[in-house]
Amino acid sequence: MFNLANLLTGMNMLCGFISIILALAGRIDIAPLFIFAGAILDFFDGFVARKLGVSGPIGKQLDSLADVITFGVAPGILTLVMIILGIDYSSLIPVEETARTYQNDLTYYVYFQISAWVQALFYGVPNNFDASIKYLPFVAMIIPFLSMFRLAKFKVDERQSDRFFGVPTPLNSIFFAFFPLFFSLNINNWAHQGKIIHFIFDCYTIAGIAFLMSLLMIVDVPLLALKFKNFTWNENKFRFLLVGKSLIIILIFKLWAIPIIVILYLILSLFENYSTKKHEISQK
């Protein structure tokens, strides 16, 4: 049971657990990094299991349990925090003294906002969250809820050997990691961000994105899987396009590459699905 592959799976789960603790402590600048680390470990545990010939039912169960934590609960908590932060940007926007107060002190600001939300929600303390909007952060619960169903479906759906049906949970969690990373890097000049950025990071927008992306995890639409059975262009052109364009996007857009690549992945998957169906019809 305690072979190398399963230990890597356990480390994946611990990465998710640490990410949750950090997010609730206000360290949204570091918490996403442990989700990335969990994704790397999630790749290598399966690779190691196949190479060592230790794949088994216990490993598969452990993998799902770890993934629920790292790619379900952890991004859900991060998104909950981002919705809390999106409810009130008044202390971030124009006042220079406020900007100086929070400069280089992201943790204090985030923790203060989380504490204010907890006080309003559980203790009825009047503050900026003292309204029905204080319940909005719970929309983020849809991420771990539907991640659980997505992971269960993946384990029993034999069609997902060379394709995914629904957005994979690791990709979904990496997508949501973008928001706290961007916010933490730009908190000190948030007043100078454009209206589009303020709209994207508004609490209602993030809640809506959480709802939409979670639904995409369980839709029964075939999506690309980066599994190369061979390296011929005809059979893998969309995979090659995804990898090639992703590298270029990372170089050009840096952090913004995360949501752009996810959107590109969905678009190329739709084109690949359409191309496959068109080819099957022409063969009849």
C-alpha positions, -999 to 999 in steps of 0.1 A, spaced: 0 0 0 28 24 9 46 22 -25 62 52 -42 33 59 -64 8 60 -35 32 82 -14 32 107 -43 -6 106 -43 -5 113 -6 18 143 -12 -6 155 -37 -34 155 -11 -11 173 14 -4 200 -12 -42 206 -14 -45 207 24 -17 232 27 -32 253 0 -65 255 19 -47 265 52 -28 292 34 -58 306 16 -78 309 49 -47 325 65 -47 352 38 -17 339 18 -34 338 -15 -1 346 -32 14 312 -21 -17 290 -19 -21 285 -57 15 273 -59 6 242 -39 -22 234 -64 3 236 -92 26 213 -71 -3 189 -66 -10 188 -104 27 178 -110 25 151 -84 -8 139 -98 9 134 -132 39 116 -118 21 92 -94 3 76 -124 35 76 -144 55 60 -116 27 34 -109 28 23 -146 66 22 -147 69 2 -115 39 -20 -123 21 -12 -90 -12 1 -104 -41 -13 -84 -75 -5 -70 -61 11 -38 -40 35 -59 -70 45 -79 -91 51 -48 -63 72 -32 -59 92 -64 -96 102 -64 -95 111 -27 -64 132 -31 -78 149 -62 -110 159 -45 -89 178 -19 -64 194 -42 -85 200 -73 -119 204 -57 -118 218 -21 -86 238 -25 -97 258 -56 -132 261 -40 -117 278 -9 -95 300 -30 -125 311 -51 -146 317 -19 -118 340 -7 -117 358 -41 -155 364 -40 -151 378 -4 -124 402 -17 -146 411 -47 -175 422 -25 -157 454 -14 -128 470 -32 -133 504 -15 -101 501 6 -81 491 -25 -92 517 -50 -84 553 -49 -70 564 -15 -32 567 -15 -28 564 22 -48 531 21 -25 519 -7 5 527 15 -11 510 45 -15 477 26 16 480 6 37 448 9 11 435 34 -13 415 12 -18 389 39 -31 414 64 -56 428 40 -70 394 28 -71 380 64 -89 412 75 -116 408 48 -121 371 56 -125 380 93 -150 407 85 -170 382 64 -170 357 92 -181 383 118 -210 394 96 -220 359 87 -218 341 120 -220 369 146 -241 395 130 -215 422 133 -225 452 110 -199 459 83 -196 459 45 -208 422 45 -239 430 65 -264 421 38 -277 392 17 -244 395 -3 -226 379 26 -240 345 14 -226 349 -21 -192 334 -14 -209 300 -8 -214 298 -46 -178 286 -46 -190 253 -30 -201 242 -65 -165 237 -74 -157 208 -49 -193 196 -53 -191 190 -91 -154 181 -89 -164 151 -68 -189 140 -95 -164 147 -123 -138 125 -106 -162 97 -100 -173 98 -136 -137 97 -148 -130 65 -129 -159 46 -144 -162 61 -179 -143 38 -202 -146 64 -230 -121 86 -213 -90 65 -222 -80 88 -251 -104 118 -245 -119 137 -217 -156 142 -213 -159 174 -193 -131 197 -182 -105 178 -161 -104 188 -125 -67 197 -125 -72 221 -154 -102 236 -137 -82 242 -105 -53 258 -123 -78 281 -141 -91 293 -107 -56 297 -94 -51 326 -118 -74 349 -99 -56 350 -65 -22 351 -83 -31 381 -104 -48 399 -75 -18 394 -52 6 406 -78 -14 438 -85 -30 447 -52 -8 477 -47 -18 494 -80 -54 481 -81 -67 516 -85 -49 518 -118 -63 486 -133 -88 490 -161 -126 487 -158 -124 453 -175 -101 440 -147 -124 454 -120 -154 438 -137 -136 404 -140 -127 404 -103 -161 416 -92 -177 392 -67 -207 385 -90 -184 379 -120 -162 354 -101 -193 336 -88 -207 334 -123 -174 320 -137 -172 295 -108 -207 283 -117 -200 281 -155 -166 263 -152 -180 238 -127 -208 229 -151 -182 224 -178 -166 197 -157 -197 175 -160 -209 182 -196 -208 151 -218 -188 168 -246 -155 152 -257 -124 173 -250 -88 169 -260 -65 147 -238 -28 151 -242 -22 114 -247 -1 107 -278 -6 72 -292 17 83 -320 32 115 -333 16 117 -367 2 152 -377 -32 139 -389 -41 122 -357 -26 148 -333 -28 181 -351 -51 197 -325 -28 185 -297 3 199 -315 -16 232 -320 -25 233 -283 10 227 -271 27 250 -297 3 279 -292 4 274 -254 42 279 -254 38 311 -275 10 324 -253 30 318 -221 60 338 -235 38 367 -246 11 369 -219 28 353 -189 3 350 -160 -27 358 -183 -16 327 -202 -35 306 -177 -71 316 -186 -62 321 -223 -48 286 -226 -79 271 -209 -101 290 -234 -79 279 -263 -82 243 -250 -120 244 -251 -120 260 -285 -96 235 -301 -115 206 -284 -147 218 -301 -130 220 -335 -115 186 -330 -148 171 -321 -164 187 -351 -136 175 -374 -139 140 -360 -177 138 -366 -173 153 -401 -147 126 -409 -169 98 -395 -198 110 -416 -177 111 -448 -166 76 -441 -201 62 -441 
